[in-house]
Amino acid sequence: MHDLNAETAYQHWVGWGADAIEAIAVILIVGYIVTATFVWIGRSIRRRQFTLQHYESFRGSLGRAMLLGLEVLIAADVVRTAALEPSLVNFEALGILVMVRTFLSWSIVVEIEGRWPWQRRTEEPTPESVDRSKASAVQR
């Protein structure tokens, strides 16, 4: 009987932990989306510009919020499956869910950065490198 109570308590706390991780993911997604929206609107109103550059920055912020949330949701699913219901069927379902979320993550990275996640980032020109290239062009 004692083992049954310990097992029930374990399942309760692990389930609560997985629920907490899922709640954190939702809070992160909603919080970042709300914050990014207010920042975008504030900057656009202050500058009196609703340009494509401002929209791309806003869209990137939204994408990064979704990426972060997807990663945290995957962690919650792993905890829930591995600790609470470790059966072959549940691990297969987890595998499919992780594949779908990974595909969504890759799609978001392609949309935001224009590259696949495994490709190297192209370095953004820094002000120093722009100054150096201007200086070398003047010397020629």
BELVEN-V748198 format. One record per residue. N is the residue number from 1. RES is the residue in one letter. SS is DSSP state (H for helix, E for strand, C for the rest). OMEGA is omega in whole degrees, -180 to 180 (* if undefined). D_LAST is the distance of its C-alpha to the last C-alpha in whole Angstrom. Layout:
n=(N	N)
res=(RES	RES)
ss=(SS	SS)
omega=(OMEGA	OMEGA)
d_last=(D_LAST	D_LAST)
This chain:
n=(1	2	3	4	5	6	7	8	9	10	11	12	13	14	15	16	17	18	19	20	21	22	23	24	25	26	27	28	29	30	31	32	33	34	35	36	37	38	39	40	41	42	43	44	45	46	47	48	49	50	51	52	53	54	55	56	57	58	59	60	61	62	63	64	65	66	67	68	69	70	71	72	73	74	75	76	77	78	79	80	81	82	83	84	85	86	87	88	89	90	91	92	93	94	95	96	97	98	99	100	101	102	103	104	105	106	107	108	109	110	111	112	113	114	115	116	117	118	119	120	121	122	123	124	125	126	127	128	129	130	131	132	133	134	135	136	137	138	139	140)
res=(M	H	D	L	N	A	E	T	A	Y	Q	H	W	V	G	W	G	A	D	A	I	E	A	I	A	V	I	L	I	V	G	Y	I	V	T	A	T	F	V	W	I	G	R	S	I	R	R	R	Q	F	T	L	Q	H	Y	E	S	F	R	G	S	L	G	R	A	M	L	L	G	L	E	V	L	I	A	A	D	V	V	R	T	A	A	L	E	P	S	L	V	N	F	E	A	L	G	I	L	V	M	V	R	T	F	L	S	W	S	I	V	V	E	I	E	G	R	W	P	W	Q	R	R	T	E	E	P	T	P	E	S	V	D	R	S	K	A	S	A	V	Q	R)
ss=(C	H	H	H	H	H	H	H	H	H	H	H	H	H	H	H	H	H	H	H	H	H	H	H	H	H	H	H	H	H	H	H	H	H	H	H	H	H	H	H	H	H	H	H	H	H	H	C	C	C	C	H	H	H	H	H	H	H	H	H	H	H	H	H	H	H	H	H	H	H	H	H	H	H	H	H	H	H	H	H	H	H	H	H	C	C	C	H	H	H	H	H	H	H	H	H	H	H	H	H	H	H	H	H	H	H	H	H	H	H	H	H	H	C	C	C	C	C	C	C	C	C	C	C	C	C	H	H	H	H	H	H	H	H	H	H	H	H	H	C)
omega=(-180	180	179	178	178	178	179	178	178	-180	179	-176	177	176	178	179	178	177	179	178	177	178	177	179	180	179	178	-178	-178	-179	180	179	179	180	-180	180	179	179	-179	-180	180	179	-178	180	180	-178	-178	-180	169	-174	178	179	178	179	179	177	178	-180	176	178	179	179	179	177	179	178	179	179	178	179	179	178	177	178	179	179	179	179	-178	-176	-175	-175	-174	-173	-176	176	-179	180	180	177	175	178	177	179	179	179	178	178	179	-179	176	177	177	179	179	179	180	179	179	180	-176	-170	179	180	175	-177	-178	177	179	175	172	-176	175	178	177	179	-180	-179	177	178	179	-179	176	-179	179	178	179	-179	-179	*)
d_last=(87	84	82	82	81	78	77	77	75	73	72	72	70	67	68	67	64	63	63	62	59	59	59	56	54	56	55	51	51	52	51	47	48	50	47	44	46	47	43	42	44	44	40	40	43	41	38	40	38	39	36	35	33	36	38	36	36	40	40	38	41	44	43	42	46	47	46	47	50	50	50	53	55	55	55	59	60	59	61	64	64	64	66	69	69	68	69	68	68	66	64	63	63	60	58	58	57	54	53	53	52	49	48	48	46	43	43	43	39	38	39	37	34	34	34	38	39	38	34	32	30	27	25	24	21	22	20	19	17	16	15	13	11	10	9	7	5	5	4	0)
